[in-house]
Amino acid sequence: MKRLSLLLLLAACGPIPLADAERQCLDEARLAQQPRGQIAFGAGSGGLGGAFDVTISSDYLLGRDPDAVYASCVQSRAGQGPSRPFSSLPQSRM
C-alpha cells in the first residue's frame, strides 16, 4: 500500500500537457518583459483614498530575455520546449 501511495505522489509531480504549461508560463514571460502596475483613486464619505500596486519580477530586474524565461518555464513544467517562442505570441505585444 505504501508503494502505491508513493507512486501516485510521484506521478502527480510529472509533466503537464504542453498547452497548459504554455498558458501558465505567459505571466512569467510578461513580467520579464516589463513591470505591471495599477493606480486607483476614489472618494467616499470618509474622504479621498488611493492605492498603488506594482509587480516587478526578478527576471525583469536581472534583464532576462522574456523568450528565455518562457522557454525555461514551459520546459520545466511540460518536459519539452514551447511550440513557439513567446515573442511570436499575440500576448507578447503589450
SULVEN-V106049 format. One record per residue. N is the residue number from 1. RES is the residue in one letter. SS is DSSP state (h for helix, s for strand, l for the rest). PHI is phi in whole degrees, -180 to 180 (NA if undefined). NEAR is the number of other ideal C-beta (glycine too) atoms within 10 Angstrom. Layout:
n | res | ss | phi | near
N | RES | SS | PHI | NEAR
N | RES | SS | PHI | NEAR
This chain:
n | res | ss | phi | near
1 | M | l | NA | 5
2 | K | h | -64 | 6
3 | R | h | -64 | 7
4 | L | h | -64 | 8
5 | S | h | -62 | 9
6 | L | h | -65 | 10
7 | L | h | -64 | 10
8 | L | h | -66 | 9
9 | L | h | -64 | 9
10 | L | h | -66 | 9
11 | A | h | -65 | 8
12 | A | h | -68 | 7
13 | C | l | -89 | 6
14 | G | l | -70 | 7
15 | P | l | -63 | 13
16 | I | l | -103 | 13
17 | P | l | -57 | 10
18 | L | h | -54 | 16
19 | A | h | -61 | 10
20 | D | h | -67 | 13
21 | A | h | -62 | 21
22 | E | h | -62 | 20
23 | R | h | -64 | 13
24 | Q | h | -69 | 14
25 | C | h | -89 | 22
26 | L | h | -58 | 16
27 | D | h | -63 | 14
28 | E | h | -61 | 18
29 | A | h | -68 | 29
30 | R | h | -63 | 21
31 | L | h | -70 | 18
32 | A | h | -73 | 23
33 | Q | h | -76 | 22
34 | Q | l | -166 | 12
35 | P | l | -67 | 12
36 | R | s | -123 | 15
37 | G | s | -157 | 10
38 | Q | s | -142 | 9
39 | I | s | -129 | 9
40 | A | s | -133 | 9
41 | F | s | -130 | 9
42 | G | s | -160 | 10
43 | A | s | -134 | 9
44 | G | s | -153 | 7
45 | S | l | -65 | 4
46 | G | l | -88 | 7
47 | G | s | 112 | 7
48 | L | s | -87 | 8
49 | G | s | -150 | 10
50 | G | s | -160 | 9
51 | A | s | -147 | 9
52 | F | s | -140 | 9
53 | D | s | -137 | 9
54 | V | s | -130 | 9
55 | T | s | -118 | 12
56 | I | l | -126 | 12
57 | S | l | -90 | 19
58 | S | h | -65 | 9
59 | D | h | -62 | 19
60 | Y | h | -66 | 18
61 | L | h | -63 | 10
62 | L | l | -85 | 9
63 | G | l | 72 | 7
64 | R | l | -71 | 16
65 | D | l | -69 | 16
66 | P | h | -57 | 20
67 | D | h | -63 | 18
68 | A | h | -69 | 14
69 | V | h | -62 | 22
70 | Y | h | -63 | 27
71 | A | h | -63 | 17
72 | S | h | -65 | 18
73 | C | h | -63 | 22
74 | V | h | -63 | 26
75 | Q | h | -59 | 15
76 | S | h | -72 | 11
77 | R | h | -93 | 17
78 | A | h | -104 | 20
79 | G | l | 80 | 12
80 | Q | l | -156 | 11
81 | G | l | -72 | 14
82 | P | l | -67 | 21
83 | S | l | -70 | 12
84 | R | l | -156 | 10
85 | P | l | -68 | 16
86 | F | h | -56 | 25
87 | S | h | -64 | 13
88 | S | h | -91 | 10
89 | L | l | -87 | 16
90 | P | h | -59 | 5
91 | Q | h | -68 | 11
92 | S | h | -82 | 16
93 | R | l | -97 | 7
94 | M | l | -102 | 7
